[in-house]
């Protein structure tokens, strides 16, 4: 015991400068991530700006009760989970297809393709909003002026009809993310030992058979890992995608409102702190359970890929 | 030996990839052609890849009557990106270095303190209240710089695993025995040996700062003069007035430019917003791809 303490003291003395080095980073996490945590209690209070978070009156679970009595709670939960689920499936399928095609191509173009399809990932969501607007704008959008008339169809007022947005948002998300996700699959494929393809060829396997029986099974663990991690984040949505791309249009809320946009609007546009904070806590808690659950599964599948 | 099957596959593969590459850049092309369209033509015929009448009037209008607003927003974005990336690298590297030191007492507890922020967060409401009521970042440059972006646990853990796996602890210990302090070890041994990961994180952080609109959106309420290019673009979507509000007088002063090309100016501004990314991209794309692979191993 005494020896242990002595060793600790010696180590503390030896490493004290390391603690000094770490201080700014630790302090930032304290400010950015830990200091807000006590503020979570605002969800259990009747918030009064004059009294502040801690001076406001306790009202127990009433904010939650009201939140779950509205149809909003169901809509934002459904939208958040369903969109994420579809994103996971669509992005994974497309990314795998692109990765397989790229891995089999010869020549220099391969790299050029990869760079080009990755470019949308570097564009800010605000600008993506502009790009989508150029296609969908009611008055002068490309679809309403060039594509729909060509097909003999009437113009659609995209920004006031909610039913089209699930498709639009899935396309926009895929446009932005497939280039990014395919890189990981491509790296996995390029790591596969080429000699197994040679022997498959010699045994007479066609290209498609090689892809189906060799490449895809070998991608399985990467797919499982990435999917599990995405499921861990299924309760969080990309705020920019759901706020900027539909231009915050009221008539679209039924298909574009997610937990994150709901919390934002409640806090900064409607001044409805109680509902907003209740939804926020709901997201934090369920999100926490899901991240932990997913990570446990990941660790079970592949120890090295787990977060910790 | 190239078989017929190979040739067919190459042809189909190239065709598909050409289509996908087009799909990736077509929206950007539409934006650029629209920005060079005559405003009345655009109102009449809509956004088009082949406008009937070309015009650079939108850009002329921006540069002649609103140069100051746009240049200022560019400047703020540039300063924000530079300052943010440098500060972020410093605190990320020093923290990662600390938890990479095997003998450090309480190393496990500190690592968990960092890791926990990836599992749980208080969400927007408490974070907003903390930053506005305690730190008063509302309507300051700090509102753009600090919340959320300055450092994240993921980058710290990524850098730490790079340090652990590619810099042998013996080298560090030997340096220590030779009398080098921890700071000297970090500066002279760890940082030079970890250049790839530092460059990668610098790049991702830089892009995050350049593209961020969220902080300005939330924390800049009155000080629209602190708008980054993204915030200016965001406001511009709602109203062209955002661009002209500070320069009302100068518009009328510029002869012949009194008419605002409302539709095309939006796209011209968006094109100006993308431009720096498009210019830098060819230089960073290799590192970008490598960086994604590196980060992908852990999430």
Boltz contact constraints between the chains, C-beta under 6 A:
constraints:
  - contact:
      token1: [A, 8]
      token2: [B, 105]
      max_distance: 6.0
  - contact:
      token1: [A, 11]
      token2: [B, 103]
      max_distance: 6.0
  - contact:
      token1: [A, 11]
      token2: [B, 105]
      max_distance: 6.0
  - contact:
      token1: [A, 12]
      token2: [B, 105]
      max_distance: 6.0
  - contact:
      token1: [A, 15]
      token2: [B, 104]
      max_distance: 6.0
  - contact:
      token1: [A, 17]
      token2: [B, 182]
      max_distance: 6.0
  - contact:
      token1: [A, 18]
      token2: [B, 98]
      max_distance: 6.0
  - contact:
      token1: [A, 18]
      token2: [B, 101]
      max_distance: 6.0
  - contact:
      token1: [A, 18]
      token2: [B, 104]
      max_distance: 6.0
  - contact:
      token1: [A, 18]
      token2: [B, 182]
      max_distance: 6.0
  - contact:
      token1: [A, 21]
      token2: [B, 94]
      max_distance: 6.0
  - contact:
      token1: [A, 21]
      token2: [B, 98]
      max_distance: 6.0
  - contact:
      token1: [A, 22]
      token2: [B, 95]
      max_distance: 6.0
  - contact:
      token1: [A, 22]
      token2: [B, 98]
      max_distance: 6.0
  - contact:
      token1: [A, 24]
      token2: [B, 91]
      max_distance: 6.0
  - contact:
      token1: [A, 25]
      token2: [B, 91]
      max_distance: 6.0
  - contact:
      token1: [A, 25]
      token2: [B, 95]
      max_distance: 6.0
  - contact:
      token1: [A, 25]
      token2: [B, 151]
      max_distance: 6.0
  - contact:
      token1: [A, 28]
      token2: [B, 91]
      max_distance: 6.0
  - contact:
      token1: [A, 28]
      token2: [B, 150]
      max_distance: 6.0
  - contact:
      token1: [A, 28]
      token2: [B, 151]
      max_distance: 6.0
  - contact:
      token1: [A, 29]
      token2: [B, 117]
      max_distance: 6.0
  - contact:
      token1: [A, 33]
      token2: [B, 117]
      max_distance: 6.0
  - contact:
      token1: [A, 35]
      token2: [B, 130]
      max_distance: 6.0
  - contact:
      token1: [A, 36]
      token2: [B, 122]
      max_distance: 6.0
  - contact:
      token1: [A, 36]
      token2: [B, 126]
      max_distance: 6.0
  - contact:
      token1: [A, 36]
      token2: [B, 127]
      max_distance: 6.0
  - contact:
      token1: [A, 36]
      token2: [B, 130]
      max_distance: 6.0
  - contact:
      token1: [A, 37]
      token2: [B, 122]
      max_distance: 6.0
  - contact:
      token1: [A, 39]
      token2: [B, 126]
      max_distance: 6.0
  - contact:
      token1: [A, 39]
      token2: [B, 129]
      max_distance: 6.0
  - contact:
      token1: [A, 40]
      token2: [B, 122]
      max_distance: 6.0
  - contact:
      token1: [A, 40]
      token2: [B, 126]
      max_distance: 6.0
  - contact:
      token1: [A, 101]
      token2: [B, 13]
      max_distance: 6.0
  - contact:
      token1: [A, 101]
      token2: [B, 16]
      max_distance: 6.0
  - contact:
      token1: [A, 105]
      token2: [B, 13]
      max_distance: 6.0
  - contact:
      token1: [A, 113]
      token2: [B, 17]
      max_distance: 6.0
  - contact:
      token1: [A, 113]
      token2: [B, 21]
      max_distance: 6.0
  - contact:
      token1: [A, 115]
      token2: [B, 285]
      max_distance: 6.0
  - contact:
      token1: [A, 116]
      token2: [B, 21]
      max_distance: 6.0
  - contact:
      token1: [A, 116]
      token2: [B, 24]
      max_distance: 6.0
  - contact:
      token1: [A, 117]
      token2: [B, 20]
      max_distance: 6.0
  - contact:
      token1: [A, 117]
      token2: [B, 24]
      max_distance: 6.0
  - contact:
      token1: [A, 120]
      token2: [B, 24]
      max_distance: 6.0
  - contact:
      token1: [A, 122]
      token2: [B, 277]
      max_distance: 6.0
  - contact:
      token1: [A, 124]
      token2: [B, 211]
      max_distance: 6.0
  - contact:
      token1: [A, 124]
      token2: [B, 230]
      max_distance: 6.0
  - contact:
      token1: [A, 126]
      token2: [B, 213]
      max_distance: 6.0
  - contact:
      token1: [A, 126]
      token2: [B, 230]
      max_distance: 6.0
  - contact:
      token1: [A, 126]
      token2: [B, 233]
      max_distance: 6.0
  - contact:
      token1: [A, 126]
      token2: [B, 234]
      max_distance: 6.0
  - contact:
      token1: [A, 127]
      token2: [B, 270]
      max_distance: 6.0
  - contact:
      token1: [A, 127]
      token2: [B, 273]
      max_distance: 6.0
  - contact:
      token1: [A, 127]
      token2: [B, 274]
      max_distance: 6.0
  - contact:
      token1: [A, 130]
      token2: [B, 270]
      max_distance: 6.0
  - contact:
      token1: [A, 131]
      token2: [B, 27]
      max_distance: 6.0
  - contact:
      token1: [A, 131]
      token2: [B, 31]
      max_distance: 6.0
  - contact:
      token1: [A, 134]
      token2: [B, 30]
      max_distance: 6.0
  - contact:
      token1: [A, 134]
      token2: [B, 31]
      max_distance: 6.0
  - contact:
      token1: [A, 134]
      token2: [B, 34]
      max_distance: 6.0
  - contact:
      token1: [A, 134]
      token2: [B, 47]
      max_distance: 6.0
  - contact:
      token1: [A, 140]
      token2: [B, 42]
      max_distance: 6.0
  - contact:
      token1: [A, 140]
      token2: [B, 46]
      max_distance: 6.0
  - contact:
      token1: [A, 140]
      token2: [B, 47]
      max_distance: 6.0
  - contact:
      token1: [A, 142]
      token2: [B, 47]
      max_distance: 6.0
  - contact:
      token1: [A, 145]
      token2: [B, 46]
      max_distance: 6.0
  - contact:
      token1: [A, 183]
      token2: [B, 289]
      max_distance: 6.0
  - contact:
      token1: [A, 183]
      token2: [B, 292]
      max_distance: 6.0
  - contact:
      token1: [A, 184]
      token2: [B, 296]
      max_distance: 6.0
  - contact:
      token1: [A, 187]
      token2: [B, 293]
      max_distance: 6.0
  - contact:
      token1: [A, 207]
      token2: [B, 5]
      max_distance: 6.0
  - contact:
      token1: [A, 207]
      token2: [B, 9]
      max_distance: 6.0
  - contact:
      token1: [A, 229]
      token2: [B, 299]
      max_distance: 6.0
  - contact:
      token1: [A, 263]
      token2: [B, 124]
      max_distance: 6.0
  - contact:
      token1: [A, 267]
      token2: [B, 125]
      max_distance: 6.0
  - contact:
      token1: [A, 276]
      token2: [B, 125]
      max_distance: 6.0
  - contact:
      token1: [A, 277]
      token2: [B, 125]
      max_distance: 6.0
  - contact:
      token1: [A, 280]
      token2: [B, 123]
      max_distance: 6.0
  - contact:
      token1: [A, 280]
      token2: [B, 125]
      max_distance: 6.0
  - contact:
      token1: [A, 284]
      token2: [B, 123]
      max_distance: 6.0
  - contact:
      token1: [A, 288]
      token2: [B, 119]
      max_distance: 6.0
  - contact:
      token1: [A, 288]
      token2: [B, 120]
      max_distance: 6.0
  - contact:
      token1: [A, 291]
      token2: [B, 119]
      max_distance: 6.0
  - contact:
      token1: [A, 308]
      token2: [B, 115]
      max_distance: 6.0
